[in-house]
């Protein structure tokens, strides 16, 4: 599996306009979106968003090329070991090319079927974000077909909470911890306890399904 870090202003605008105001896991607007709309009376247009992006990058001295290089270097350091661990945990392998698009947004959505996710250029931990998002890809490859059996909301809660296993298995590769969303705090604790009982992702998944 190859991961390509890339910047595309159109995709950046797409990220801000579609996930800046809120997301499945948070109704709060991001700091970037809040700044974008502070002087607007209506939702931002694409042209307004593109103009805002240009000004934001310039005023905050964001060097896109340098950030991409930093992201590539950090990811390269952990890439091999991370994927070996993920393969061991999930029993599956990612095979297709995936694109990690940079964004000035503070939220990093993804689309598995289109093989991309976002990495925020306002956070200084690109490798952490990459591992977190790719963990979702592994989860989907392993358990995605079960989404129709448990409903999308439950699937979302479980897959978001499963990233707590990054702290257990990939903590030595990370700069800090994967914190997750506040509403998933108890579920994440339960997952860790189950994992410590038995390091079997099917056991953890089936156990969580039974108690939800």
C-alpha positions as CSV (number, residue, x, y, z in Angstrom):
1,X,0.0,0.0,0.0
2,X,1.3,3.4,-1.0
3,X,0.3,6.6,0.7
4,X,0.7,9.9,-1.2
5,X,0.7,13.2,0.6
6,X,-0.7,15.9,-1.6
7,X,-2.2,19.4,-1.5
8,X,-5.1,20.5,-3.7
9,X,-6.8,23.8,-2.9
10,X,-10.1,22.6,-4.4
11,X,-10.0,19.6,-2.0
12,X,-9.1,21.9,0.8
13,X,-12.1,24.0,0.1
14,X,-14.2,20.9,-0.2
15,X,-13.1,19.8,3.3
16,X,-13.8,23.1,4.9
17,X,-17.2,23.6,3.3
18,X,-18.5,20.1,4.0
19,X,-16.9,19.3,7.3
20,X,-16.0,22.6,8.8
21,X,-19.5,23.4,10.2
22,X,-19.9,20.0,11.8
23,X,-19.5,16.2,11.4
24,X,-21.0,12.9,12.5
25,X,-19.0,13.0,15.7
26,X,-19.1,16.7,16.5
27,X,-21.7,19.5,16.0
28,X,-19.1,22.1,16.7
29,X,-17.6,24.1,13.9
30,X,-13.9,24.0,13.5
31,X,-11.7,27.0,14.3
32,X,-10.9,27.4,10.7
33,X,-14.5,27.4,9.6
34,X,-15.4,29.8,12.4
35,X,-12.8,32.2,11.2
36,X,-14.0,31.8,7.6
37,X,-17.6,32.7,8.4
38,X,-17.0,35.4,11.1
39,X,-17.7,38.2,8.6
40,X,-20.1,36.4,6.4
41,X,-23.9,36.6,6.7
42,X,-24.5,33.3,4.8
43,X,-22.8,30.0,4.3
44,X,-19.5,30.5,2.4
45,X,-19.4,30.0,-1.3
46,X,-16.7,28.1,-3.0
47,X,-15.1,31.3,-4.3
48,X,-15.1,32.8,-0.8
49,X,-13.6,29.7,0.7
50,X,-10.8,29.5,-1.9
51,X,-10.0,33.2,-1.3
52,X,-10.0,32.6,2.5
53,X,-7.6,29.6,2.1
54,X,-5.1,31.7,0.2
55,X,-5.1,34.4,2.8
56,X,-5.0,32.0,5.7
57,X,-2.0,30.1,4.3
58,X,-0.2,33.4,3.7
59,X,-1.0,35.1,7.0
60,X,-0.1,31.9,9.0
61,X,3.1,31.4,7.1
62,X,2.1,27.8,6.2
63,X,4.7,26.3,3.9
64,X,2.8,23.5,2.1
65,X,5.8,22.0,0.4
66,X,7.7,21.8,3.7
67,X,4.8,20.3,5.4
68,X,4.4,17.6,2.8
69,X,8.1,16.8,3.1
70,X,7.8,16.6,6.9
71,X,4.7,14.4,6.6
72,X,6.4,12.1,4.2
73,X,9.5,11.8,6.3
74,X,7.6,11.1,9.5
75,X,5.3,8.6,7.9
76,X,8.3,6.8,6.2
77,X,9.8,6.3,9.6
78,X,6.8,4.4,11.0
79,X,5.3,3.0,7.8
80,X,6.6,-0.5,7.8
81,X,6.2,-1.3,11.4
82,X,2.7,0.4,11.6
83,X,1.3,-1.7,8.7
84,X,2.8,-4.9,10.1
85,X,1.1,-4.2,13.5
86,X,-2.2,-3.3,11.8
87,X,-2.1,-6.5,9.7
88,X,-1.4,-8.5,12.8
89,X,-4.3,-6.8,14.6
90,X,-6.9,-7.0,11.8
91,X,-5.7,-9.9,9.8
92,X,-6.1,-7.9,6.6
93,X,-3.8,-5.8,4.4
94,X,-4.4,-2.5,2.5
95,X,-3.4,-2.9,-1.1
96,X,-4.5,0.1,-3.0
97,X,-2.9,3.6,-3.2
98,X,-4.4,6.1,-0.8
99,X,-4.1,9.9,-1.0
100,X,-3.6,12.0,2.1
101,X,-4.8,15.5,1.2
102,X,-3.5,18.4,3.3
103,X,-6.1,20.9,4.6
104,X,-6.1,24.0,6.8
105,X,-9.3,22.7,8.4
106,X,-9.1,21.3,12.0
107,X,-11.1,18.2,11.1
108,X,-9.8,15.3,9.0
109,X,-12.6,13.4,7.2
110,X,-12.0,10.4,4.9
111,X,-13.7,8.4,2.1
112,X,-12.6,4.8,2.0
113,X,-14.3,4.0,-1.3
114,X,-12.4,6.9,-3.0
115,X,-9.2,6.1,-1.2
116,X,-8.4,9.4,0.5
117,X,-8.4,11.1,3.8
118,X,-7.3,14.6,5.0
119,X,-4.3,15.5,7.2
120,X,-4.6,18.9,8.9
121,X,-1.7,21.2,8.2
122,X,-2.5,23.2,11.4
123,X,-1.6,20.2,13.5
124,X,2.0,19.2,14.0
125,X,1.5,15.5,14.0
126,X,0.9,14.3,10.4
127,X,2.1,10.7,11.1
128,X,-0.3,10.4,14.0
129,X,-3.2,11.6,11.8
130,X,-2.2,9.2,9.1
131,X,-2.2,6.2,11.5
132,X,-5.6,7.2,12.9
133,X,-7.2,7.5,9.5
134,X,-5.6,4.4,8.1
135,X,-6.9,2.5,11.2
136,X,-10.4,3.4,10.0
137,X,-9.5,1.9,6.6
138,X,-8.3,-1.4,8.3
139,X,-11.5,-1.4,10.3
140,X,-13.6,-1.1,7.2
141,X,-11.7,-3.8,5.4
142,X,-12.2,-6.1,8.3
143,X,-15.7,-5.2,9.5
144,X,-17.3,-2.9,7.0
145,X,-19.7,-5.4,5.6
146,X,-21.2,-5.6,9.1
147,X,-22.4,-2.0,8.9
148,X,-25.7,-3.2,7.4
149,X,-26.2,-5.5,10.4
150,X,-25.7,-3.1,13.2
151,X,-26.7,0.3,11.8
152,X,-24.4,3.1,10.7
153,X,-24.5,5.0,14.0
154,X,-23.2,2.0,16.1
155,X,-20.6,1.2,13.4
156,X,-19.4,4.8,13.6
157,X,-19.1,4.7,17.4
158,X,-17.2,1.4,17.3
159,X,-14.8,2.3,14.5
160,X,-14.0,5.7,16.1
161,X,-13.4,4.0,19.5
162,X,-11.2,1.3,18.0
163,X,-8.5,3.8,17.4
164,X,-7.7,3.6,21.1
165,X,-5.8,0.4,20.2
166,X,-3.3,2.6,18.5
167,X,-2.2,3.6,22.0
168,X,-1.9,0.0,23.0
169,X,-0.1,-1.4,19.9
170,X,1.5,1.6,18.2
171,X,2.2,3.9,21.2
172,X,6.0,3.7,20.5
173,X,5.4,5.0,17.0
174,X,3.3,8.0,18.0
175,X,3.9,11.5,19.1
176,X,1.5,11.6,22.0
177,X,-1.7,9.6,22.3
178,X,-4.8,9.1,20.2
179,X,-7.5,10.7,22.4
180,X,-10.7,10.2,20.4
181,X,-13.9,12.0,21.0
182,X,-15.2,12.7,24.5
183,X,-18.5,10.8,23.9
184,X,-16.5,7.6,23.2
185,X,-14.5,7.7,26.3
186,X,-16.2,4.9,28.1
187,X,-16.4,2.7,25.0
188,X,-12.7,3.2,24.4
189,X,-12.0,2.1,28.0
190,X,-14.1,-1.0,27.4
191,X,-12.2,-1.8,24.2
192,X,-8.9,-1.6,26.0
193,X,-10.1,-3.9,28.8
194,X,-11.4,-6.4,26.2
195,X,-8.1,-6.2,24.3
196,X,-6.2,-6.9,27.4
197,X,-8.4,-9.9,28.1
198,X,-7.8,-11.3,24.7
199,X,-5.8,-9.8,21.8
200,X,-8.3,-10.9,19.2
201,X,-10.0,-8.2,17.2
202,X,-13.0,-10.4,16.4
203,X,-13.4,-11.1,20.1
204,X,-13.3,-7.3,20.9
205,X,-15.8,-6.5,18.1
206,X,-18.3,-9.3,18.9
207,X,-18.1,-8.4,22.6
208,X,-18.8,-4.7,21.9
209,X,-21.7,-5.6,19.6
210,X,-23.3,-7.6,22.4
211,X,-23.2,-4.8,25.0
212,X,-24.3,-1.9,22.7
